[in-house]
C-alpha cells in the first residue's frame, strides 16, 4: 500500500514538473513558409512581375513610395547589421506577390541584436496592384502614391500614414500603438475600416461605399461636398460635438448626424467634448459609421 502511495506521489511530482516546464516555455522562433525561396538583402524586379505586395516588418520604419517615373520595383534596407540572418529577406512568388520579411526564418528572436537603424524602403511605379498588406511592429509606416484594389495595414508602433493613394475596393487600417494613429488620404472608394488606439483621419476626393471608424481619441473625416446623402452614427465615451448637425438637434453619447449643405469640401470633426475627460477636453470615440 505504501509502495503504491510512493509511486503515486512520484508520478504527481513528474507531472507537475512537466506542466511547469510547458507553461514556462516561450517559443521565440521567428519562422515563415517558403523560406528557401527568399533572397537575402536588397532586390530589384521588373514592374510586370509584381501584382501584389505582402510586407511583415519589425524594429524599424517602412516606406512604400510609388512614383510615375519609376521603372521597376526596388526593395532595399538601411541598417547597421553585419549578420545576414538579421537583414531583409524578399522574393516574388509565381503569382506575382512580393513577400518581404525582416529576418531569416527559424531564427531565435531572443538573440536579436540592437538595431541602430532598420529602415525598409520599397520604390515602385504607380501600377495597379490587386492587394497590398503592410504589417509593422517597429516604428512608423508611410505609404505614398499606391494604386491598389485592396489595402490593409497593421501597425503596433507609431502609426500608419497612407497618402496620395487610389484604392478602388477596400481599405482596412489598424493601429494599436499609443503614440500614433491611422491617417488615410487620396481617392479612396469602396469600404473603409479604420481601428486606431489613438486617432484617425480620412480625407477622400471620391465617395466610399461605407466608412467605419473606431478610435479612442478623435476622428477627422473630409468628404466631397456632393455627399449630401451621407449620415453618420456616432457612439462615444461622452457627449460629442460635431460640425455636422444632428438629426434631432442633440449632442449626446449616441446619435445620428447629417451633413450640413454647403459648397466645396466638407469637413466633419468629432473631437471636442462638452465635459472634460480626465485632464483632456477631447472626445473619445468608440464608433463612427458613415453610410450613403
N, C-alpha and C positions, 0 to 999 in steps of 0.2 A: 504493500500500500504506500509506504513511504517512498519506495523507489519510483512508483507512478507519480507521486506528487513532485518529486525532484525533476523528473522528466518534463512534467507539465510546466514547472517554473522555468526550466532552461529554455523550453520551446517559446514561452511568452517573452523571455528576455531577447531571444534571437529575433522574434517578430518585431519587437519594439525597436531594436537596433536598425532593422531593415526599413521600418516605417520612417524613423527619424532621418535615416540616410536619404531616402527618396524625397522627403519633404525639403530637406536642406540642400538638395542637389539642384543647381541652377544651370540650365542649358544656355551657354553663351556663344554657341557656334552660329556664325552667320553663313547661311547657305542658300543657293538658288539652283533652279533647273538649268540644264544645258550648259553647265559651267565650262566644259571643254571647248565650246564654240566661241567663247568670249576672247577678244583681243585685249592685251594689256596696254594701257596708255592711250594716247590720243589717236584719233582716226578721222578719215575723210571719205565720204561716199558721194556717188553721183546722185543728184536730186531725184532722178527717176526711180532709184532703188527704194526710197523711203516713203512709205504710205502712212505710217503711224509712229508715235514715239511713246516709250514707257520708261520713265526715269524713277529710280529709287535712290535717294542720296542721304548722306549723313555727315555731320561735323563740318558744315560749311554752307556756302551760298550756291544758288542755282540761277543762272541767267540763260534764258532762251530768247534769241534775237532773230527775228525774221525780217529780211531786207529785200527790197526789189532788185538790188544789184548783186545779190549773192548768186553764185553759180553752182554750188554744191553744199552738202551738209557736212559741217565740221564739228567734231566733238573734242573738246580739249579741257585740260585741268591745270590750274595753277596750284602748286603745292610745294612743300619743303621736305618731301618724302623720298628716301632712297630705296626703301624696301618695296619691291614691286608688288607684293601681296596687298599693300595698302593704298595703291593708286587706282585710278579709274579703270574699269573693265567695261567693254562695249562690243556689240555686234548687231548686225541686221539679219533677221531670220528670213526664211523662204517666202513668208507672206508680206515682207516689207516693213516689219516693225523694228525700229531701232531700240534696242534694250541697253540701258545704262545702269551700272552698279558702282558703288563707291569703293568696294574692296573685292578681293578674291573670294571665291566660295569656300565653305568649310574652314573658315578662319575663326580663331577664338577672339572675340571682341574684348575679353578681359585683358588681353595683351596689346590692345590698341595703343599706338603711340600718341603723344600730344601733337596735334596739328597746329602750326602757326597760321597756316592758311590752307584751305582745301576748297577751291572755287571751281565749280563746273560751268563751262560756257558751251552752249550749242548755238551755232550760227547756221541759218538755212534760208533758202528763198521763200517767198510767200506762196508756197504751193498748198493746195487743199489737202489736208490730212483727214483720214477717216476718224482718227481718235488721237488724243494726247492725254497721258496720265503722268502727273508730276508729283512725286512724294518727296518731302524733305524733312528730315528730323534734325537738321542742323540749324541754319540761320534763315535768312530771307530768301524768298523765291521771287524772281521777276520774269514775266513772260511778255514780250513786246512784239506786236505785229503778227501774231499767229492767225492762221486761217484754218479752221477745223470744223468738222461736223459735231463731234462730242469732245468736250474738255472737262477734265476732272483734276483738281489739285487737292493736296493734303499737306498740311504744314503744322509741325509742333514747335517751331522756333519763333521767329519774329515776323511771321505773316507772309502773305502772298499778294503781289500786285500783278494783275493782268491788264494791259493797256493796248490801245490801238488794235484790238482783236476783232475778228469776224468769226462768230460762232453761229452755225446755222440750225442746230437741232437741240443740243442740251449742254448746260453748264452746271457743274457741281463743284463748290468750293468749301473746304473745311479748314479752319484754323483753330488749333487747340492751345497755342501759346498765349500767355497772359500779357505779352508785350507787343503783339501785332495782330492785325485783323485780316479781312478779305477786301480787296479793292479791285473792282471789275469795271472796265470801260471799253467802249467801242461799238461795233454793230452787233449787238447781242440779241439774237432771236431764239425762238424755241422755249424750252423750260429752263428756268434759272433757280437754283437752290444754293443758298449760302448759309453756312452754320459757323459762327465765329464766337470764340470765347471772349472776345473784346469788342470789336466794332466791325461795321460793314458799310461798303459804299458801292452803289451800282449806278453807272451812267451809260445809257444806251441811246443810239440815234434811231433805232427801229423798235418795233412792237414785239416784246416777248409774249409767248402764249400764256405764261404764268410766272410769277415771282414768289418765292417762299424764302423768307429770311428769318433766321434765329440768331440773336446776338445778346450779349449781356451789357452792352453799353449804349450804342446808338446805331441807327440806320439812316443813311442818306440815299435817296433814290432820285435820279434825274431821268425824266422820260420825255419823249417827243410831245409837243403841245396838242397834237391831234388825238391823244389818247383820252378823250373825254369820257369814254365808256368804262374806264377802269374804276374799280372800287378796291379799297384796302380794308382788311380785317386785322385789327391790332390787339394783341394780348400783352400786357406789360406788368411790371412788378409794382407800379404805382400809377398815378394819374399821368396820362400822356398829353403832350401838346404838339399839335401839328400845324403846318402852314396849309394843309388841306382842311376843308371844313367837314365836320361830322354830319351824318345824315339826320341825327336827332339833336344836334347842337350841343352835345355833352362832351366833356373831356374826362372820361373815367378810366378804369383799369382795362376795360374791354369795349370795343365799339367798332362801327363801320364808318369809314370816311370816304368822301367822294371828291374828285378833283375840282378845284376852283377853275372856272373857264378863264382862259387868257391867251395871249399871243406869245409866240416864242417858246423857248424851252420851259419845261415845268419842273420845278424843284420841290421835292417832298422831303421835309426834315421831320424826324421824330427823335428828339434828343433832350428836350428840356422838361423837367418835372416841376409841377407846381409846389411840390413838397420835397425838401432835400432828402436824399437817401444817404444816411451816414454823414460824411463830410462833403459829399458831392451833391451838386444840384443838377444831376443828369438822370435821364430816364434809363432804366434797364429793360430793354425789350426782350420779351420771351418769344414772341412770334409776330411776324408780319407777312401776310399773304395778299398778293395782288392778282386779280384775275380780270380779264376783259368781260 
